[in-house]
Amino acid sequence: MSGFLTRERIVAPPGWSRWLVPPAALSIHLAIGQVYAWSVFKTPLATALDLSGVATALPFTLGIIMLGLSSALFGTKVDSNGPRWAMVVASSCFVAGFLISGLGLYAEQYWLVVLGYGFVGGIGLGIGYISPVSTLIKWFPDRPGLSTGLAIMGFGGGALIATPLTNSLLSAFGGSGDDATSSGIGSTFLTMGLIYLVFMSVGWILIRVPAEGWTPPGWDPSTARKSGMISTGNVSANNAIRTPQFWLLWVVLCFNVTAGIGILERASPIFQDFFAENGATATLAAAAGGFVAILSLANSAGRIAWSSLSDVLGRKNMYRIYLGVGALLYLLITLIPNQSRALFIVAAVLILSFYGAGFATVPAYLRDLFGTYQVGAIHGRLLTAWSTAGVLGPLIVNAIADARIEAGVEGPARYTTAFVIMIVLLVIAFVCNELIKPVDGKFQEPTAAAAAQGPTQQKETA
């Protein structure tokens, strides 16, 4: 079995179509993107097990934390062992998380749900998220933004599949409504685990890596710099975290995600607070639900649209748009908050599209800076910025909004301070992006010719 999982067993034969690789990556990302649909479980769990809102959020919160930690801890192993090994491990952990949670619900032991979905499943999230990245970049050196955008779009869109599936299963097994049972929710977890086992298996069966030295027909590696590559060598994961470029990009990703998740996490209340005077409560609640759906689509669509454009404009220029235009959009909805519902929606949609695009564009940006040698491992370590932003964004928006509500403040003024903070963070990230330069050669791996010379000859040559 270990031989079956090795990189050597999945080298593509001559004539293999590289366009079969994005579907393999999508099968993983569409599955693990289910985490964005966790809120569907919150009410049934609260009803069946008499849990608080904070308690029902624990599996999701732990899952996101483990996503960042596992991608950082296992990123180098993912690169060295290859994508099939990584996809099998990710599938095993993610599916096991559902099965453990299902058994825990049958036994009415909620801690098993936290352990299963949050801890075990969270490891699957992290490894699954980074598993196809370096492979896609190797197959698409001419279109890295498009290729990674296709896969990471799946993570953003996974909830679009998981939400109706979960609702249907909960209804069929008696896990929804006022009489929701823990066994009905448990049956839903077990069934979803088996469905995702089949779905994710497509990924590790189909995945292939290019043969050594392979390049796309008609592509000249010397044009890499023109297509966005701003460093000519390869940097290891250990060396990457010693460079200022890594930490500048860490801040860029963290603050871009913070700005996006600040709206996403509290989207419905924000919309209702902004336009409370413009409609009846029932109508406003329905409109807020539509607003949340639109933002989810923007999050997903931005991952493929903007990251594909980065192959033309370059990664640095795209982040100038994400951060600079994002700051201006936040300023717009701060200065003229509820004067135009259409203008507010357009601004929020663009901000959320930049949020999703930041995730999809960053792997190609890493390739531009550090090469393809251990880009998956470097990506994994950079995702700790996501874990940080996942705490920072909701904390800023919710803490300030709750304080304003307690003080009796109404309407958009509940969010003015939070949005000003988001503007400041985006400006800081914009400056950090401007400071990113090519990586110093001292951090790069020696070329094959230099390594063959040995240290003495290298010194004499120099």
C-alpha positions in Angstrom: 0.0 0.0 0.0 2.9 2.4 0.8 4.3 1.8 -2.7 0.9 2.6 -4.2 1.0 6.0 -2.5 4.5 7.0 -3.5 5.2 9.8 -6.0 6.9 7.4 -8.4 3.7 5.4 -8.9 1.8 8.4 -10.1 4.2 9.9 -12.7 2.1 10.7 -15.7 2.7 8.7 -18.9 3.3 10.5 -22.2 0.2 12.1 -23.6 -1.5 12.5 -20.2 -3.8 15.5 -20.2 -2.9 18.0 -17.5 -6.6 19.1 -17.5 -7.5 15.9 -15.6 -5.6 17.3 -12.6 -7.9 20.2 -11.6 -10.9 17.8 -11.3 -8.8 15.6 -9.0 -8.0 18.7 -6.9 -11.7 19.8 -7.0 -12.9 16.5 -5.7 -10.9 17.1 -2.5 -11.6 20.8 -2.1 -15.4 20.6 -2.8 -15.5 18.0 -0.1 -13.5 19.8 2.6 -15.3 23.0 1.7 -18.2 21.5 3.6 -16.8 23.2 6.7 -18.4 26.4 5.5 -21.8 24.7 5.8 -21.3 23.9 9.5 -23.9 26.4 10.6 -26.6 24.0 9.2 -25.8 21.7 12.1 -25.9 24.3 14.8 -29.7 24.5 15.5 -30.3 20.7 15.4 -27.4 20.1 17.8 -28.6 22.8 20.1 -32.1 21.3 20.1 -31.1 17.6 20.4 -28.4 18.0 23.0 -29.5 21.3 24.7 -26.3 23.1 23.8 -25.4 26.8 23.8 -24.5 28.7 20.6 -20.9 28.8 21.8 -20.8 25.0 22.3 -22.3 24.2 18.9 -19.5 26.4 17.3 -16.7 24.4 19.0 -16.2 21.7 16.3 -16.1 24.4 13.6 -13.7 26.6 15.5 -11.4 23.7 16.3 -11.5 22.5 12.7 -10.3 25.9 11.4 -7.5 26.0 14.0 -6.4 22.5 13.1 -6.5 23.5 9.4 -3.9 26.1 10.0 -1.8 24.0 12.3 -1.8 20.8 10.3 -1.0 22.5 7.0 2.0 24.2 8.7 3.1 21.0 10.5 2.7 18.5 7.7 3.4 20.8 4.7 6.9 19.5 4.1 5.8 15.9 4.4 3.1 16.6 1.8 5.7 17.9 -0.6 8.1 15.0 0.0 5.6 12.1 -0.1 3.6 13.4 -3.0 -0.1 14.3 -3.6 -1.6 10.8 -3.6 -0.2 10.2 -0.1 -1.5 13.6 1.0 -5.0 13.1 -0.5 -5.4 9.6 1.0 -4.4 10.9 4.5 -6.7 14.0 4.1 -9.6 11.8 3.0 -9.0 9.3 5.8 -9.0 12.0 8.5 -11.9 14.0 7.1 -14.1 11.0 6.7 -13.0 9.6 10.1 -14.1 12.9 11.6 -17.6 12.4 10.3 -17.8 8.8 11.4 -16.5 9.5 15.0 -18.9 12.4 15.2 -21.8 10.1 14.1 -20.9 7.5 16.7 -20.6 10.2 19.4 -24.1 11.5 18.6 -25.6 8.0 18.8 -24.0 7.7 22.3 -25.0 11.4 23.1 -21.3 12.2 23.8 -20.8 15.6 22.3 -17.1 15.6 23.1 -16.7 13.0 20.4 -18.2 15.4 17.9 -15.6 18.0 18.9 -12.8 15.5 18.8 -14.0 13.9 15.5 -15.1 16.8 13.4 -12.9 19.4 15.0 -9.6 17.7 15.7 -9.4 14.6 13.4 -11.4 16.2 10.6 -9.5 19.4 11.0 -6.3 17.6 10.2 -7.9 16.4 7.1 -8.9 19.9 6.2 -5.3 21.2 6.5 -3.6 18.4 4.6 -6.4 18.3 2.0 -6.3 22.1 1.4 -2.6 22.1 0.5 -2.3 18.6 -1.1 -2.9 19.6 -4.7 -1.2 23.0 -4.7 2.4 22.2 -5.6 1.2 19.6 -8.2 -1.1 22.1 -9.9 1.7 24.6 -10.1 4.0 22.1 -11.7 1.4 21.1 -14.3 0.5 24.7 -15.0 3.7 26.8 -14.8 2.2 29.0 -17.5 -1.1 29.5 -15.7 -0.5 29.1 -12.0 -3.2 31.6 -11.0 -5.9 29.8 -13.1 -4.9 26.3 -11.9 -4.9 27.0 -8.2 -8.0 29.2 -8.5 -9.9 26.3 -10.0 -9.1 24.1 -7.0 -9.5 26.7 -4.2 -12.7 27.9 -5.8 -14.0 24.4 -4.8 -13.2 25.1 -1.2 -15.2 28.3 -1.3 -18.1 26.6 -3.1 -18.2 23.4 -1.1 -21.0 24.8 1.1 -23.2 25.1 -2.0 -23.2 21.3 -2.2 -23.1 20.5 1.5 -25.9 22.8 2.6 -28.8 21.2 0.6 -27.3 17.7 1.1 -27.1 18.2 4.9 -30.7 19.6 5.1 -32.1 16.7 3.1 -30.4 14.1 5.2 -31.3 15.8 8.5 -34.9 15.9 7.4 -34.9 12.2 6.2 -33.3 10.9 9.4 -35.3 13.0 11.9 -32.4 15.3 12.8 -34.2 18.6 12.1 -37.0 20.7 13.6 -38.2 21.0 17.1 -38.1 17.2 17.6 -34.6 16.7 16.3 -32.8 13.7 17.7 -29.1 13.1 18.3 -29.4 9.7 16.5 -30.9 11.4 13.4 -28.1 13.9 13.4 -25.7 11.0 13.9 -27.1 9.1 10.9 -26.6 12.3 8.8 -22.9 12.5 9.9 -22.3 8.8 9.1 -24.0 9.0 5.7 -22.1 12.2 4.7 -18.9 10.5 5.8 -19.5 7.6 3.4 -20.5 10.0 0.6 -17.4 12.0 1.0 -15.3 8.9 1.1 -16.4 8.0 -2.4 -16.2 11.5 -3.7 -12.7 12.2 -2.4 -11.4 8.9 -3.7 -11.8 10.3 -7.2 -9.0 12.7 -6.3 -6.3 10.3 -5.2 -7.1 7.8 -7.9 -7.0 10.4 -10.7 -4.0 12.5 -9.5 -0.7 12.4 -11.4 2.5 14.3 -11.3 4.5 15.4 -14.4 7.6 13.6 -15.5 11.0 15.2 -14.6 11.7 18.1 -17.0 8.2 18.2 -18.4 6.9 21.5 -19.7 3.7 22.5 -21.4 3.9 22.4 -25.2 5.0 25.7 -26.6 5.9 27.2 -23.2 9.3 28.7 -22.8 10.6 28.6 -19.1 12.6 31.7 -19.9 9.3 33.6 -20.0 8.6 32.8 -16.4 9.8 36.2 -15.2 7.5 37.9 -17.7 4.5 35.9 -16.4 5.1 37.0 -12.8 8.1 35.0 -11.5 10.1 37.5 -9.6 12.7 35.1 -8.2 14.8 32.7 -10.4 15.8 30.1 -7.8 14.1 27.6 -5.4 13.8 28.2 -1.7 13.2 25.5 0.9 10.4 25.8 3.5 12.8 26.2 6.3 14.6 29.0 4.5 11.4 30.6 3.3 10.4 31.5 6.9 13.7 33.2 7.4 13.0 35.7 4.6 11.3 39.1 5.0 9.2 38.2 1.9 7.4 35.4 3.7 6.4 37.5 6.7 5.4 40.5 4.5 3.1 38.1 2.6 1.9 36.6 5.9 0.7 40.1 6.9 -0.8 40.7 3.5 -2.9 37.4 3.6 -3.8 37.8 7.3 -5.2 41.4 6.9 -6.9 40.7 3.6 -8.7 37.7 5.2 -9.5 39.7 8.3 -11.2 42.4 6.2 -13.2 39.9 4.3 -14.2 37.7 7.1 -15.3 40.7 9.1 -18.3 41.1 6.8 -18.8 37.4 6.0 -19.1 36.2 9.6 -21.7 38.8 10.5 -23.3 39.4 7.1 -27.0 39.0 8.0 -27.0 41.3 11.1 -24.9 43.9 9.3 -27.3 44.1 6.4 -30.3 44.3 8.8 -28.7 47.0 10.9 -27.8 49.1 7.9 -31.3 49.0 6.3 -33.6 48.5 9.3 -35.5 51.6 8.5 -36.1 50.7 4.9 -38.4 47.7 5.2 -40.5 45.4 7.3 -38.7 43.0 9.6 -39.8 39.8 7.7 -38.9 41.3 4.3 -35.6 42.6 5.7 -34.7 39.2 7.1 -35.4 37.5 3.8 -33.3 40.1 2.0 -30.5 39.6 4.5 -30.6 35.9 3.7 -30.2 36.7 0.0 -27.4 39.0 0.8 -25.5 36.1 2.6 -26.1 33.9 -0.5 -24.7 36.5 -2.8 -21.6 37.0 -0.7 -21.0 33.2 -0.7 -21.1 33.2 -4.5 -18.8 36.2 -4.6 -16.4 34.4 -2.3 -16.3 31.4 -4.7 -16.3 33.3 -8.0 -13.6 35.7 -6.9 -11.3 32.7 -6.4 -11.2 31.7 -10.0 -11.9 35.1 -11.7 -9.3 37.3 -10.0 -6.7 34.6 -9.6 -6.9 33.9 -13.4 -6.4 37.6 -14.1 -3.3 37.5 -12.0 -1.6 35.4 -14.7 -2.0 38.4 -17.0 -1.5 41.3 -14.5 0.9 39.6 -12.0 0.3 38.7 -8.4 1.7 41.9 -6.9 -0.6 44.0 -9.0 -3.6 41.9 -8.1 -2.9 42.3 -4.4 -2.7 46.1 -5.0 -6.3 45.8 -6.2 -7.5 43.5 -3.4 -6.0 45.8 -0.7 -6.1 49.3 -2.3 -9.6 49.0 -3.8 -10.8 47.0 -0.8 -9.8 49.9 1.5 -11.6 52.4 -0.7 -14.7 50.2 -0.7 -14.7 50.0 3.1 -14.3 53.8 3.2 -17.3 54.1 0.8 -19.6 52.1 3.0 -18.4 54.0 6.1 -19.0 57.5 4.6 -22.3 56.7 2.8 -23.4 53.6 4.7 -27.1 53.1 3.9 -27.9 55.8 1.3 -28.0 53.2 -1.4 -28.7 49.5 -0.9 -27.4 48.6 -4.4 -24.2 50.5 -3.8 -23.7 48.8 -0.4 -24.3 45.3 -2.0 -21.9 46.0 -4.8 -19.2 47.1 -2.4 -19.7 44.1 -0.1 -19.6 41.7 -3.1 -16.3 43.1 -4.3 -14.8 43.0 -0.8 -15.8 39.3 -0.5 -14.6 38.5 -4.0 -11.2 40.0 -3.0 -11.3 37.9 0.2 -11.7 34.6 -1.8 -9.2 35.7 -4.4 -6.6 36.3 -1.8 -6.7 32.6 -0.9 -6.5 31.5 -4.6 -3.8 33.9 -5.7 -1.4 33.4 -2.8 0.0 29.9 -3.9 1.0 31.4 -7.3 2.5 34.4 -5.5 4.6 31.9 -3.4 5.7 30.2 -6.5 6.8 33.6 -7.9 8.8 34.3 -4.8 10.2 30.9 -3.7 10.0 28.6 -6.8 8.3 25.2 -6.9 10.7 23.2 -4.8 8.6 23.1 -1.5 5.8 25.6 -2.4 3.2 23.3 -0.8 5.1 23.3 2.5 5.6 27.1 2.4 1.9 27.5 1.6 1.0 25.4 4.6 3.1 27.5 6.9 1.6 30.7 5.4 -1.9 29.5 6.2 -1.3 30.2 9.9 -2.2 33.7 8.8 -5.7 32.4 8.0 -6.1 30.9 11.4 -5.1 34.2 13.0 -7.5 36.2 10.8 -10.3 33.7 11.6 -10.0 34.9 15.2 -9.1 38.5 14.5 -11.8 39.5 12.0 -14.9 38.2 13.9 -13.4 39.5 17.2 -13.0 43.0 15.9 -16.4 43.3 14.3 -18.4 41.4 17.0 -16.7 43.0 20.1 -17.2 46.5 18.8 -20.8 45.9 17.6 -21.8 44.3 20.9 -20.4 47.2 22.8 -22.2 49.7 20.6 -25.5 47.7 20.9 -25.1 47.7 24.7 -24.6 51.5 24.6 -27.9 51.8 22.7 -26.3 52.8 19.3 -28.5 52.0 16.3 -27.9 51.4 12.6 -24.7 51.5 10.6 -22.9 53.4 13.5 -22.6 50.1 15.2 -19.9 49.2 12.7 -18.1 52.5 11.9 -15.2 51.9 14.2 -14.7 48.3 13.1 -14.8 49.3 9.4 -12.2 52.1 10.1 -9.9 49.4 11.7 -10.4 47.3 8.5 -9.3 50.2 6.4 -6.2 50.7 8.5 -5.3 47.0 8.3 -5.8 47.0 4.5 -3.5 50.0 4.1 -0.8 48.3 6.3 -1.1 45.2 4.1 -0.9 47.4 1.0 2.4 48.8 2.2 3.7 45.3 3.0 2.9 44.2 -0.5 4.8 47.1 -1.9 7.8 46.1 0.2 8.0 42.6 -1.3 11.1 42.2 -3.5 12.9 39.2 -5.1 14.3 36.8 -2.6 18.0 37.2 -1.8 20.1 34.4 -3.5 21.6 33.4 -0.1 18.2 31.8 0.8 18.0 29.8 -2.4 18.9 26.1 -2.9 22.1 25.6 -4.8 21.7 24.7 -8.5 22.7 21.2 -9.6 25.9 22.5 -11.2 26.9 24.5 -8.2 26.3 21.5 -5.9 28.4 19.3 -8.1 31.3 21.7 -7.9 31.5 21.5 -4.1 32.2 24.4 -1.7 35.9 24.8 -2.7 35.3 25.0 -6.4 32.3 27.2 -5.9 34.4 29.7 -4.0 37.2 29.6 -6.6 34.6 30.2 -9.3 33.1 33.1 -7.4 
